[in-house]
Amino acid sequence: MDDTHIRLAHGNGGSYMRELIETVFARHLSNPFLNVQSDAAQLPAMDGVVMVTTDGFTVQPLEFPGGTIGSLAVHGTVNDLSVSGATPKYLTINAFIEEGFDIAQLERIVISLADAAREAKIHVVAGDTKVVPRGEGGGLYLATTGIGIRPKHLQLGLDRIQTGDVILVSGTVGDHGIAVMLAREQFGLRGELLSDAANVSSLTQTLMQLTGLRFMRDPTRGGLATIMHEICRATSMEIRLRQITIPVQDQVASVCEILGYDPMFLASEGRVVAVVEASQADEALTKLQALPQGRDAAIIGSVNIGCGQVVLETELGGERILEELEDDPLPRIC
Amino acid sequence: MDDTHIRLAHGNGGSYMRELIETVFARHLSNPFLNVQSDAAQLPAMDGVVMVTTDGFTVQPLEFPGGTIGSLAVHGTVNDLSVSGATPKYLTINAFIEEGFDIAQLERIVISLADAAREAKIHVVAGDTKVVPRGEGGGLYLATTGIGIRPKHLQLGLDRIQTGDVILVSGTVGDHGIAVMLAREQFGLRGELLSDAANVSSLTQTLMQLTGLRFMRDPTRGGLATIMHEICRATSMEIRLRQITIPVQDQVASVCEILGYDPMFLASEGRVVAVVEASQADEALTKLQALPQGRDAAIIGSVNIGCGQVVLETELGGERILEELEDDPLPRIC
């Protein structure tokens, strides 16, 4: 009997599953709100507007420079709440584990998930595991749902964006996408690049001090370009970005040049894109740059009267329309 | 370009994914709380104790007599809230879809999910889709998180169970497990059996009128036996069940006899197990039997002073200890 790898019986509701949950999951995730004996977890009273978000994670490899699928799942969910102006409070986790998966690796991933949750002060209140047959699960998939509280007065959203507003990004873009891609070694490239995956709450908290903050989002799947298209679709305005101002790490730029990727479409997992009233753009930049995570923050463009297009002013002084993403440059980066 | 099957680009955050979400998911699931443009959904103020539950679903086949993975996901999550005494309110959904999956089948599953949600009056407030490469996803996995509201005064739980309490089940056990197994046709058996998968809220609501209601749970993975073991572990008491009183459909009993399964370990997805103060056991039974879903309800045993064992009094007058489930009789039934 092999005790070091996941078996189908680890997912059947019986003694193996109970042992796995107790020794791997509950052990590292324990907190006052997690009760593995209940069908549903009871939450304390919440003061403010309750916000909910959900996400699935299928990143390959499961462990990469700068994180694991576990920490990524926490950061991704926490960040969706943070950019909505909410304080992350509670988390649920679903794990789909492939038969034959190494339990030691599962535990490393759960520990990194627990560390990220502790740092974000979010409590895992409920979880479920399913085991799928060998060859059918890609090792491990995670699904998370996050619950947060937003102050009652706060108004943020695509509908708040106005002509003349300024667009900022909190740091370099595409680090996560390229770091994960290099970790796969599928192109024979290697690098020292770390994923930027991180909790962005210090960035969103500082921006929320500005009365002129309109909208925030984290540029994950589909990258910066996809957020720009979402703004254009919702507002029918034009966005102009100055390419030279968009922060990109040298190594990311090099890999993109070699493989023909565009950093505008690559995922970051620890950055914030913010739309701010023009008069407060400099203040927003100063606030971001004052934080370690915002060191490379930049003003990258503006929202203008137009017809729903994203225009990129290139380094050479030309202009090009940034089309919406169709084919995937890098699948499975989150 | 094949437009009838899922491609990796349907999961990349770009235009294909947006179109899939709009035409398949949002179209059928639309409600005032679902905003596909937001990172997080805003919930209205909630009066009562907020309860949260989460579950993953990997059932095979994805469509079976009496349901689909979509309706099953809703029922499973709604039922976990209902047996906790909560009224189901909000739902999040994660879909892991395999490349090559038939979009028409996906839509049928989403429609059956939407119908089940409508019937349960639960609103889908957030969702996410990920596409995994061909061969890596078993077609479709779903993960759901449910949020419900429980009345403040209500006290239910394993810790409320006392010596002398009586155990009831709301209907026949194992129908879901056997119906799904027959749908696979892997043993060359066929049958007319429908899964019992259903929303149990009418059953839990009627039981909640009793002051002597101690605890409710739905016998899913691991079946009736696993709930009995959970009670024994939590209370260190002995449970005695009278086998002859446990309702089992003839067809389920026949298949179990042929294949050597024990209905005590098979999943139901529309039943409730309740522990009630002895003096109210008959009233509980009458209340259950008055409902269409509770027609076959029965008193099946009692909680006694003991040492944490589950004792089954057999039809022939003997006794046997019901062991905890180890190996899976029927994998992937939920």
Chai-1 contact restraints between the chains, C-beta under 6 A:
chainA,res_idxA,chainB,res_idxB,connection_type,confidence,min_distance_angstrom,max_distance_angstrom,comment,restraint_id
A,L8,B,D328,contact,1.0,0.0,6.0,A-B,restraint_1
A,L8,B,P331,contact,1.0,0.0,6.0,A-B,restraint_2
A,A9,B,D327,contact,1.0,0.0,6.0,A-B,restraint_3
A,A9,B,D328,contact,1.0,0.0,6.0,A-B,restraint_4
A,N12,B,D328,contact,1.0,0.0,6.0,A-B,restraint_5
A,G13,B,R221,contact,1.0,0.0,6.0,A-B,restraint_6
A,G13,B,G222,contact,1.0,0.0,6.0,A-B,restraint_7
A,G13,B,T226,contact,1.0,0.0,6.0,A-B,restraint_8
A,G14,B,G222,contact,1.0,0.0,6.0,A-B,restraint_9
A,G14,B,L325,contact,1.0,0.0,6.0,A-B,restraint_10
A,G14,B,E326,contact,1.0,0.0,6.0,A-B,restraint_11
A,S15,B,E324,contact,1.0,0.0,6.0,A-B,restraint_12
A,S15,B,E326,contact,1.0,0.0,6.0,A-B,restraint_13
A,D39,B,T53,contact,1.0,0.0,6.0,A-B,restraint_14
A,D39,B,D80,contact,1.0,0.0,6.0,A-B,restraint_15
A,D39,B,V83,contact,1.0,0.0,6.0,A-B,restraint_16
A,D39,B,S84,contact,1.0,0.0,6.0,A-B,restraint_17
A,A40,B,M51,contact,1.0,0.0,6.0,A-B,restraint_18
A,A40,B,T53,contact,1.0,0.0,6.0,A-B,restraint_19
A,A40,B,D80,contact,1.0,0.0,6.0,A-B,restraint_20
A,A40,B,L81,contact,1.0,0.0,6.0,A-B,restraint_21
A,A40,B,S84,contact,1.0,0.0,6.0,A-B,restraint_22
A,A41,B,V52,contact,1.0,0.0,6.0,A-B,restraint_23
A,Q42,B,V49,contact,1.0,0.0,6.0,A-B,restraint_24
A,Q42,B,M51,contact,1.0,0.0,6.0,A-B,restraint_25
A,L43,B,V50,contact,1.0,0.0,6.0,A-B,restraint_26
A,V49,B,Q42,contact,1.0,0.0,6.0,A-B,restraint_27
A,V50,B,L43,contact,1.0,0.0,6.0,A-B,restraint_28
A,M51,B,A40,contact,1.0,0.0,6.0,A-B,restraint_29
A,M51,B,Q42,contact,1.0,0.0,6.0,A-B,restraint_30
A,V52,B,A41,contact,1.0,0.0,6.0,A-B,restraint_31
A,V52,B,V125,contact,1.0,0.0,6.0,A-B,restraint_32
A,V52,B,A126,contact,1.0,0.0,6.0,A-B,restraint_33
A,T53,B,D39,contact,1.0,0.0,6.0,A-B,restraint_34
A,T53,B,A40,contact,1.0,0.0,6.0,A-B,restraint_35
A,T53,B,A126,contact,1.0,0.0,6.0,A-B,restraint_36
A,T54,B,T92,contact,1.0,0.0,6.0,A-B,restraint_37
A,T54,B,N94,contact,1.0,0.0,6.0,A-B,restraint_38
A,T54,B,A126,contact,1.0,0.0,6.0,A-B,restraint_39
A,T54,B,D128,contact,1.0,0.0,6.0,A-B,restraint_40
A,D55,B,D128,contact,1.0,0.0,6.0,A-B,restraint_41
A,G56,B,N94,contact,1.0,0.0,6.0,A-B,restraint_42
A,G56,B,F96,contact,1.0,0.0,6.0,A-B,restraint_43
A,G56,B,D128,contact,1.0,0.0,6.0,A-B,restraint_44
A,G56,B,K130,contact,1.0,0.0,6.0,A-B,restraint_45
A,T58,B,K130,contact,1.0,0.0,6.0,A-B,restraint_46
A,T58,B,V132,contact,1.0,0.0,6.0,A-B,restraint_47
A,D80,B,D39,contact,1.0,0.0,6.0,A-B,restraint_48
A,D80,B,A40,contact,1.0,0.0,6.0,A-B,restraint_49
A,L81,B,A40,contact,1.0,0.0,6.0,A-B,restraint_50
A,V83,B,D39,contact,1.0,0.0,6.0,A-B,restraint_51
A,S84,B,D39,contact,1.0,0.0,6.0,A-B,restraint_52
A,S84,B,A40,contact,1.0,0.0,6.0,A-B,restraint_53
A,T92,B,T54,contact,1.0,0.0,6.0,A-B,restraint_54
A,T92,B,T145,contact,1.0,0.0,6.0,A-B,restraint_55
A,N94,B,T54,contact,1.0,0.0,6.0,A-B,restraint_56
A,N94,B,G56,contact,1.0,0.0,6.0,A-B,restraint_57
A,N94,B,A143,contact,1.0,0.0,6.0,A-B,restraint_58
A,F96,B,G56,contact,1.0,0.0,6.0,A-B,restraint_59
A,F96,B,Y141,contact,1.0,0.0,6.0,A-B,restraint_60
A,V125,B,V52,contact,1.0,0.0,6.0,A-B,restraint_61
A,A126,B,V52,contact,1.0,0.0,6.0,A-B,restraint_62
A,A126,B,T53,contact,1.0,0.0,6.0,A-B,restraint_63
A,A126,B,T54,contact,1.0,0.0,6.0,A-B,restraint_64
A,D128,B,T54,contact,1.0,0.0,6.0,A-B,restraint_65
A,D128,B,D55,contact,1.0,0.0,6.0,A-B,restraint_66
A,D128,B,G56,contact,1.0,0.0,6.0,A-B,restraint_67
A,K130,B,G56,contact,1.0,0.0,6.0,A-B,restraint_68
A,K130,B,T58,contact,1.0,0.0,6.0,A-B,restraint_69
A,V132,B,T58,contact,1.0,0.0,6.0,A-B,restraint_70
A,V132,B,G138,contact,1.0,0.0,6.0,A-B,restraint_71
A,E136,B,G138,contact,1.0,0.0,6.0,A-B,restraint_72
A,G138,B,V132,contact,1.0,0.0,6.0,A-B,restraint_73
A,G138,B,E136,contact,1.0,0.0,6.0,A-B,restraint_74
A,Y141,B,F96,contact,1.0,0.0,6.0,A-B,restraint_75
A,A143,B,N94,contact,1.0,0.0,6.0,A-B,restraint_76
A,A143,B,A143,contact,1.0,0.0,6.0,A-B,restraint_77
A,T145,B,T92,contact,1.0,0.0,6.0,A-B,restraint_78
A,T145,B,T145,contact,1.0,0.0,6.0,A-B,restraint_79
A,R221,B,G13,contact,1.0,0.0,6.0,A-B,restraint_80
A,G222,B,G13,contact,1.0,0.0,6.0,A-B,restraint_81
A,G222,B,G14,contact,1.0,0.0,6.0,A-B,restraint_82
A,T226,B,G13,contact,1.0,0.0,6.0,A-B,restraint_83
A,E324,B,S15,contact,1.0,0.0,6.0,A-B,restraint_84
A,L325,B,G14,contact,1.0,0.0,6.0,A-B,restraint_85
A,E326,B,G14,contact,1.0,0.0,6.0,A-B,restraint_86
A,E326,B,S15,contact,1.0,0.0,6.0,A-B,restraint_87
A,D327,B,A9,contact,1.0,0.0,6.0,A-B,restraint_88
A,D328,B,L8,contact,1.0,0.0,6.0,A-B,restraint_89
A,D328,B,A9,contact,1.0,0.0,6.0,A-B,restraint_90
A,D328,B,N12,contact,1.0,0.0,6.0,A-B,restraint_91
A,P331,B,L8,contact,1.0,0.0,6.0,A-B,restraint_92
